[in-house]
């Protein structure tokens, strides 16, 4: 689905002249946009926001391929630039320390992530740590991770350099201009209301002066890049932006003799140091160290607690800086003194609590705001990813194609119906508290548990279900404690491989494959599309034709602007002018509400809360369903999707394709859910029914070759590249794009984890997207993106797991159509 480039004269207004806003203006003008305006309530270019006090640490290795790519793009853009002869980026490298065995193990995990995302990195000994950072006490250090291309960014210089180039290309920057409201007309933004703010003595603004008396600025597109003021602007729009400004404690040391002679201009030639076990970090800053810690109480900041522009002008204290709370920092200071003994003879000085924003999942909030055309977000972005995010936003706004997978970045990933300020604060606070913690891909949140439950929760809890959480805070059974498991004492795996795993997972999968299984699908995203234009509207959106028959279903993809897969849907025609659409996330409703020539004759409703679902799977599912249904049932693989009378409950039965073992998805009104569960369990009688948790579903889908949207493939991947379509004219892998394959490990004693690198002949050729134990063989299987040359069936590969390399081969058995129900 190609998108038209917007007109070069489109009026674009950016709110916020920090590291994102300035970079966005630069990139938009480089795209040829001729009318770009940036406003900020503070003076330019030290505006008083988070960018003004950012210490500049930029580490590229994260648990996310996308976030690491954004960090790399940021550093690559700033590399070698100077502002009036002053450096903007120094690639001094990063050094992460481990003083405990579990932390050393985690550094091996991070080393593997770096290799997967193509970030130069190497594990180093304690002695090498001491050589990289002289003066470091290595007596308790077990090893470290050295990332030589990481660097320190001077944020304000980066802002001004990019702003200057944007201005040279026609952009206008106005300081001391606060946004007080938004204007919209017929669902489209038309501009912003503004007021002038007072100058800050000693910090003159370098931008243009907004014409006196200006109270409104017209715009066709408005992009909110306001940093910690984002939640307040969201409130003006009636939106809950799930981002929370947090106070973070940091300080400097007094001058150190070993660093004497380093000028403020040179500032740094030693690597940045992180000791995550204590939440501590430090770096050289001339003849001193600057340092901070995350190991203190969480201090969320309300919008009313952030200084106004008038307060800033009166006190000259930047709004993003609060007074230091020393009791929160003193343990961090003790750790700095232990690691760097020379600091025991100096003082901690010039400390403060800096404010920057956190989201529930640690990722930015990007994209066009649902329901308000032309209003975009570039919020909760850290310096590390700033220029990378701006480049993505510029591409997205101008061409319609962000150029990367934005599934984990798009603001729409958060369902506004389940979002309140309390939810944002609770989840973001947990993210802050755990920012340096050991993070396993299967780690579960501890906050707001039981926040959203399906009708089946009470039964699952009584059966000893082990719960995790899914998108929207739904409690999901991972596996059931009541499941009978075989003795697997001889198959011992390391702690990382065994984390979040139970023998019950494979046992549930085997029982379902050999009999009948019941799966809770009550957190499904379900929508109704109705009206005289419904058929033509959906055909405009979907990359597939719709069935002409009522009570039949069709699996369909929504194509992304790049030709990839933006959504994976099941569409059931329920009447001549009505369709039930089953998606995989709340975001799917916005695909369905996309503007088409037929939208005026269509109503799109989110009926997720009114709908619940169970999956009945396995070879005996047909007999069980037939035993409680009045009248016949459709074949398990049939596109027929009728409403059945199941024990008196009206149930829409749709072929189940998630697990690859056959069966039905049974959709019913939420109020009938518990009755339906009890009916099916009772009908199974002595023969029994396997209660199947989410982890067993994952195991079954991987074993049966069913990749999952949003996990294994997404908007930047075509159906052919994701293994979902046979080669055809024009369907070859695009240059530089990998292919999705399934790998089978050689030993049943080895387990692998998402994000681990796949190698061939010592060179990394890909990475794992999902993995699970094969219920039949006991060996782990994994989906992985690999270079085309490594994708042939039977190719011998290695998967790096912590400090080991485990043999695997490409298992290119035909992949099943992905989950359409």
N, C-alpha and C positions, 0 to 999 in steps of 0.2 A: 504494500500500500504506500505509494509515493505521496509525499506531502509537498505542496507548493511553497516555495520560498516567499516570505512576507515581503511587502514592498519596502524599498530602501528608505522611503520617506515616513514610514511608520513611526509615530511618536512614542518613544520608550522612556519611561521614568523609573529610575532606580532609587529606592529609599535606603540610604546607608552608604557611607563612603569609607567603609572599612576594607579589610583584605578581600572580601568577596565582591562588594559593590564596585570598587575601583577596577578589579580584574575583569569583571563583567563588562563594564563600560569599555575597557580596552579591547576586549574580544568582540564585542558588538560592532564597534567602529571598524575593526579589522575585517569584519564581515561585510563592510560597506554600508552599515546603517548610518543615516545622515542626521537623525534627530534623537540623540541620546542625552538625557539630562539626569544628573545625580544630585540628590539633596541629602543633607545631614544636619541634624539639630545642633551639632557641635562645630568647633572651628576645624578647618582643613589644614593639615591632614592628621593632626593628633586630635581626634574627635572626642576622646574620652570614653570610647567603648572598649571592648575586649582587645581589639587590635592594638590599642595604644600602649598596653602594658604587657603584651604577650612576650614571654621569655625566649621564644623562638625555637624551641626544640621541635625538630621535624624528623621523626622516625617513620620509615616507609612500611615496615612489616606489621601487618595486622592479620586478624583472622579472616579477612574478606579480600578476595581478589580485586573487587571493584574499589574498595577503599585504598588498597595499596597502589592500584593504578592511578587513582586521583592524586595520591601523595607524590608518586613518581612524576606525574605531569606537572605538578606544582614546582618541584625542585628543578625539573628540566627547563621550565619557562624562566625561572629566576637565575639560573646558573650563569655566571660570568657578568651579570649586570652590575652597574655602579650608578649611584646617584650623587652627582657633583663630586665624583672621585671617591665616594665612600662605598664600601662593599655592601651588598644586599644579602647574599648567601655565601656561607663558607661550609664546604663539605668536609667537616672535620671528622665525620664518622660518629657512630654510636657504640657504646660498650654497655652491655647488660650483664649483671653479675649474678652468680648463684652461690649461696653459702650453705645450702641444705640440699640433700640428694634429690628431693622432689622438685626443687627449683632448677637443678641442673637438668633433670629429665624434661622439665618444661622448656628450658632453653633449646634442647634438642628439637622439641616440637616447634618452637618458633623458628629455628634454623630451617626446618623442613618447609614451613610456610613461606619463608623468604625464598627458598629454592623454587617452590611452586609458582610464586608470583614474580620470579626473575629479579629479585633484589639481591645484589651481591652480599654475601654473608659467609662467615666461617666461625666455627667453634674454636676457642682459644683456651689455653691453660691458665692457671692462676699466675704463673710467672709472666706470661705474655700480657695479662691484664695489668700487672704492675709496670711493665715496660710501656704500655700504651698510655697509662695515666700515672706518671711518677709521683710517689708520695702516697699512693694507695696502700693501705694495710691489707695484704693478701693472705694473712695467716689463717683466716677462716674461709677464704674464697676457694671454691672447688673448680670453678671454670667460668667462662664468659662467652658471650656472643658478640662478635665484632661485625658491624655493618658499615663499611668504609664510605659508602656514598650518601649516608644520612648527613644532615647538616643543620646549622643554625641560620634562621632567617630573621633579619631585622624588619619587623612587620611594618613599621611606619614608613621606612624607606621603600619597601615593596609597594605600599599603597601609593606613595607619591610618584614613584617611577611609572607605575601603570596608569595613574591618573593623568600625568603629564602627556604620555603618548596618546591617551584617549582624547585629550583636549587638542593635541596637534591634529588629530583626525576628525575634529569637529564636535566633540562632546562638550557639554557645559557642566560645571560643578558649582553648586551653591552651598556654602556653609551657613550655619546659624538659621537653618530652615527646618522647622519641625512640622511633621505631618500630623494633622488633627482629625482627619476623616477621609473617607473614600466616597466617591460618587459613582453610582452605577445606573444604567438605563437598559431595561429589557434584558437583564442578565449579563450585561457586559460593562466592564469598568470604563469610566470616561475621564477619570482624573482624580487628583487628591486635593484636599483642603490643607492649607499651610498657614503657619504664622512665623514671624521672625523671632529669633532668640537673641539675648544680649551677648556682646563680645566677652571673651575671657581674658582678663588682664594677663599679659605675659605670654599669651598663646594666640598670636594674630592669625586669622584665617587667610589661607593663600588662594582661595577660590574666587569666583566672581561674586558680585553682590546682587542678590535677588532684587529686581525693581521694587522700589518702595510702594507699599499698598497692595502688593500681590497677596491674594488670599486663596487662589485656586490655580492649579496648574493642569491644563488639559493633557491627556495622554490616551493612547490607544492600548498600550501595554504598561502595566505597573509591576515592578519586581521588588518584593520585600526582602531586603538584605540588611535588616536592622539589628541583627545580632541579639543581644540580651533584651532589647525592647520589642522583640517579635511577639511575645504573648499579649502585650498590651495592644499592638496593632491588630492582632487576630481578634481580640475582644471587640474592637470597633466593627468587625465584620460578622460578629456572632459565631466565630470559629474558636475551637479549643486547639491551639497549637501545642502538641505534646513535647514541649521543650521547657526546661526549668533552669534559670540562672542559678549558679551555685558559687558560694564563696570558697576560695582555695587559698590555703596559707603558703606563703613563700617569703624568702628573705635573702639577704646577702651576708657574706662574712666581711669583717674588716680586712685590710690588706694583708697578704701573706708574703713572707720573705722569699719563698721559692718562686713566686710569680712577679717579683719586683722587676720593673723595666718594661712590663707589658703595658702599652698605652691603651687608652680607650679606643683609639682608632684601629689598632690591631685586634684587640679584645680577646681573641681566642685562637689557639692552635692545638688544643687538646680535645679528645673526643668527649661527647656528652656521655654522662654515666647514669644508668638506671639500676636501682636495687629494688626490684618489684616486691620482694618478700616483706619489706618494711615500708612500701609505698613511697620510697624516696628517689629523688633524682637531683643531679647537680651538673653544673658546667662552669667552665672558666669564664670570667667577665673581667678582662684586664688583669689587674693584680689581686682580684678577689674571686670568690666563688659565688654564684647565685644558685639557690637550692630551694626545694619545696617538698611537700609530702601530701599524699592522699590519705594517709592513716590518721584521720581525725574525724570527729563527728560530722555528719552531713549537715550543711548549712544552706538550705534552699532560700532563695531571695524572692520576695514578692515584688511586683512592679512598683508598688507604693514605697518600697524601701530603696529604690534606685534614685539617686539625686536628679533633680530636674535641671534643665539648662540654666535656670536662674540660680539654683544652688551652686552649680559649677562655676558660674561667673562670680558669685560672691566668695566662695571658699577657695577656688582654683584647684580643688581636689577632683580628679577625674571621677565621673559617676561609676565607672567600673572598678573602683578601688574603695574598699572599706578598711577601717582600722584593723590592724593585726590582733587576733585573739591568741596570745602567746601560749596559753595552756593547750591549745590545739596543735601547736607547732613544736613544743619542747621535746617530745619524744623523737621527732624527726631530726632535731638539732643534735640530740645525743647520738643518733645513728650516723649523721654526717661526721661528728667528731670521732666516732669509732672507726669509720672507714678511712678517714683522712686525718690522721693524728695531729698534723700541723695545725688544724683548726682548733685544737684544744687550748691554744694560747691566744686565740683571737675572740672576737665578739660577733654575735649575730646582730646585724644592723639593718635599718631601712626596710623592715618587714612590713608586709601588708596582706590583706585578704583580697586577692583579685577575683573578679566575677567573670565567669564564662558559662556557656550553656551545655546542658546534657539532655539527651532524649532517652526514652525507655530502652532503645536498642543500640544507642551510641552512634547512630547514623544520621546524616543531615535530613532536612525536610525540603525536598525539591519538587518542582513541577507546577503545573497550572492548578489553581484552586478549583475544586469541583463546584459547578454551578455558577461561577463568575468568570466568564470568558475574558481573557486578557490579563487576569491577575495571577501572578506567579510568585513562587516562594524560592528563596535561596537562604534558608535559615539553619541555625545551629551547625555552622560549619567551622571547624577549627582551622587555624593557620596552616597546618600540615596539608590539608586537602584543598585549600582556598582557591588557588589559581586553576587547579584541575576541575573543581566544581564549576567555576565561572566559565571555563571553556565548554563544559557539557551543557550548561544552561544556555550559553550563546548559540550553540548548535541547535539545541532543542527549540528555542524560541524562533530562530530565523528559518530553519529548514524543517522543523517538525521531528527530526531524528536526533536524539541525544548522542548517538554513536556508541553508547555503552549500555549494559543491562542496568536499568534504573529500578528494578523490582524492589531492591532493599533501600532505595533512596527516596522513592516517590512518596510524597505526603499522603497520598490516597491509601497507602498500606495500613493506615490507622483508621479504623471504623469510627466515624464521629458519633454513631449511636451508642457506642460503648465507652466513650471518652469524656471524662470530666477533669477538672483541675486536680482533684484528689488523685485520680488514677495517674495523671502525668507526673505529679510530685512523687508519689510512692515508687513508681517504676524508675523514674530518672534518678531518684535518690539511691536506689539499689545499684544502678549502673555506676554512679559516682563511687559508691562504697567499694565496688568490686573492680574498678578500672584496672588495677594492677594484680588482681587475683589470678590464680591459675584457672584458666577458662577452658573447659572441655566442651566440644560441640553439643554434647547431650546434657549439659548442665541446665537445671530448671530454676525458674524464679521462685523465690520464697515469699514474694509480696502478693497481696490480694488474692490469696488462694480461695477457691470456691466462689470467685467473683462471678463466673458464668458457668452454669452447669446444665447438662442436658437432662431430660426427664428420667434417664436411666441411672443417674448418679447414685441414688440411694441403694439400688441393687448392686451396683459395682463396688461401692464402699463396703457393703456387707460381705462381698466375695473376696475381700482383701486386695482389691485393685491397687496397683502402684500408679499414681497419677503424675502426669506432666501437664504443661499448659500449651495451648495453641494460640494462634492469632486471635486477638480480641479477648484474651484472658480465659478462654474456655478450658475447663478441666477435662483432660483426656486420659483414658486408661492406657498406660503403656503396656502393661501385662497384668495378669491376675494371679494373686497369691494362691488362689484355690486350684490352679492348674497343676496336674500331676506331671512331674518331671522325671526323666531317667537320670541315673547316676552318671555324671560326666567328670568324675574326679581325675581321670587320666588326661583330661584336656584342659590344662592350666594355661591361662593367658596373663600377660602383664596387666598392671593396674589400669593403664590407659585403654587397653583393648577391652577390658572387662567393665569399665566405667559405664553405668547406665545400661548394663546388659544383664539378662537372667536366662537360665536354661528354659524358663517357661515360655520365652519368645518362640523358639523353634518348636517346642512341644505344642503350643497353640496352633502354629502354622501346619504342622503335620496332622494334627487332629482334624483341622478344617479340610485339608486336602483329601483325607481318607474318609470323611463323613460329612458333617455340616458344621459351619461356623457362623457365629453371630457377631457383627461388628457395629459398634456405636458410631453412627455418622451424623449425629444430631447437631453438629456445629457447621453444617453445610451452608454455603452461600446460595440462596435460591431467589430468583427474580421472576416476575411476571411481566411480559410484554404484550400489550393488548391494544387493539384499535384497528381501524380500516386500513391503515398503512403499515401494520406490524410486519407483514411478510416482506414487503419491499424494503422497509427500514432494516430488518435483520439481514437481508441479502446484501445490502450495501456494506454492512459491518463485517460479516463473516466471510471467510475464505472457503465457503462450501454452499452448495444448494440446499434448500430446505425440503423436507419431505412434504408432498402434497396431501398425505393422508393424516386425518385426525387420529390421535392416540398412537403416534409413531415418534421415534426419537432419531436424532442425527448428531453425531459427534462433529464438532467444528472448531477450528482455530480462528482467532482474531489475528490478522497479520499486523506486524509492527511496521513503521515507516521504512525500516531497513530490509524488510522481507522476512523477518524472523517471526516468532510466535509471541504475540502480546497477551494472549489468554487462551485457555483450553476449556471449552464449554460443551455441555450437552444440551441440546435444544429439543424439547418435546412439544409437538403441536397438540394443544388441548382443545382447540375449537378452530373454526374457519378463520377467526380473527384474533386468536390468542395463543401464546406460547409460554411454557415454563422453561426457564433457562437456569441450568445448574452450573455454577462456577467453582473456582477454587479459592477465591478471596473476595473481601468486600469491595476491592477496587474494580471488580468486574462490572458492577452496576454502572460505572462511568463510561465503560466501553459501550454499554447498551444505550446510554443517554447521549452518545455522540451525535453531533448535528448531521443530519442527512436531509435530502429534499422531502422526506416523508415523515419527519419527526412530529410535525404539527398534528398528525392524525394518530399519534401513538401515546400511550401512557406506560411508563416503566415504573414498576413498584418493587421494592425490596420486601420480600415475604419470608426472609430468613428466620426471624423470630417466631413467626406463626407456623413454621414448618419444622418437623423433625424427621430423622431418617435412621433406618437400620439397614445394614447389608446382610443378606443371607447368602452364604457362599458354600461351595463344595458340591461333590457329586450327589449327596443326599438332600440338597437344598430343595430340589423340585418336589420330592415326596413330602417333605415337611410342609412346604408352602401349600401344596395341594390339599393336605389333610385339614387345613384350617380355612380354606377358601371356598366360598360358594360359587360354583361354576368353574370353568377351566382357567388355566394359567398359561401365559405365553412361554415359548421356548426360551431357555436361559440366554441364548445368543441372538435372539430375535430383536429386530428394531421395534417391534410392537410394544407399546408402553401404555397399557390400559389402566383404568381405575378398577381395582379388585375389591370384592367384599371379603375382607380377611377378619373372620370372627366378628363381623358387624362393623369393622373400621374401614372407611373408604381409604384405600391405599393405592397410590400411583406406583406401579412396578416398572422399573427401568433396568435394562441389562447392566450388570455390574462388570466393569472392565479394569478396575484398579488393581486387583490382585492377580488377574490372569488365570483364576481357577474356575470362573463361571459362577453365575448366580444372579441375584437381583438387588437393586437398591429399592427400598420400600419407603416411600415418602408419605407422611401423614400429618394431620394437624397436631401441633405440639401437645394439646390436651389429651390426645389418644396415645401418646408415646409409651408411657409406662404400661398401660394395658396391653399394647402390642408386644412389648418385651415379654411380659409375663405369659401371654398367650403362646408365643413361640417356644419359650423355655418349657412350659408345661406340656405342649404338644410333642416335644422331643422325647419326653418320658424317660424310661429306663435306658433307651438307646443313647440318650445324652446329646448335648450340643456343646461344641467348643466355643467358649467365650474368647474372642480374638481381640487383643489389644493393638494399638497403633504400631508398635514395634514389629509385631508379627505380620501386619499388613505390609510394612516396608520390606520385610524379609521375603514375603511372597511375591511382591511386585518385582523385586530385583531378580529373584530366582526365575521368574517367568518373563523376564526381559521387558518390564514396563517402566520406562523412565518417567519421572514426575516433573510437571511444569513448576517453575519457581525453585526447584531443587537441582535438577539435572540439566534442564534447558530453559531458555527464556527468550526475551525479545530480540536478542542479537543472533539467535541460532535458527537456521532454516530447518524444515522438516527433514530434509536429506541429511544435513549435518548432525542432527539429533538422532539419526537412525530410525526415523519414523516414516520414511518414504524411500522407495527404490530409486536407483539412479535413473534419470531421464534427461531429456534435452534441457539444458540450462540448470540442472539440479546438482551439478558437481559442487564440491566444497569450494568456497571462495578463497582466493589467495590469502595465505596466512591464517586461515581458520582451521581449527582442529575438528576431529570427528568424535562423537560420543560412542564409546564401546563398553562392553562389559568384561571385567577381568575376573579370573578365578585364581585364588591363591593355591599354592602347591601343598601346603600343610594345614591340617586342621588345628594346629596349635597357635596359629598366627591370626590376629585380628587387626584390621586397619581402620582408619578414622578419616572423616571428611577433611579435605584440604591437603592430604599428604601427597608428595611428589611421586610421579611415575617416571622411571628412567629406563634407558636402553643404552647399553654400552658405556655407562657412566655419565651420560648426558640426560638432563631432564627433558622429557617429551610430553608431559601432561600432568594432570592432577585429578584426585578423586573428588567426586561430587556427592556420592552417597554409598553406604556400605552396610552389609548385614550378613549374618551367618546363613548359609544355604541350609534350609531345614532338612534336606535329604542327605547331604554328604557331610555336614558339619564344617565344611570349609567356607571361609568368607568369600563373598562375591562383592564386587564394587562396580559402579558406573564411573567412568573417567573420560575426560576429554584428552585425546592424545593427537600428536602430529599424524597426518595421513599416512606417512611411511611406516608408522608403528601400529596401524589399525588393522592390519591383515590378520585373519583368523589364525590362531596358533602362535602368534609372535610372542617370544619370551621377553618379559619385562621384569623390572624390580620396583617394589614399592618401599619407599623409605619410611620407617616407623620408628620414631625417636632416634636412637643411635644404631638401629639395625636396618638391613635391607633384605626384603623377603621376596622370594620368587613368585611370579604370577604369569599367566598367559592370557592372551585375548581370546575370549569366548564369543565368537561372532554368530551365535545361533540367532535366528530371525527375531527381531525385537517386536513386541506386541504393541498395538496401538495404545497410546497412553490413556490415563484415567479420564474417561468422558462422563463419569457418573459420580 
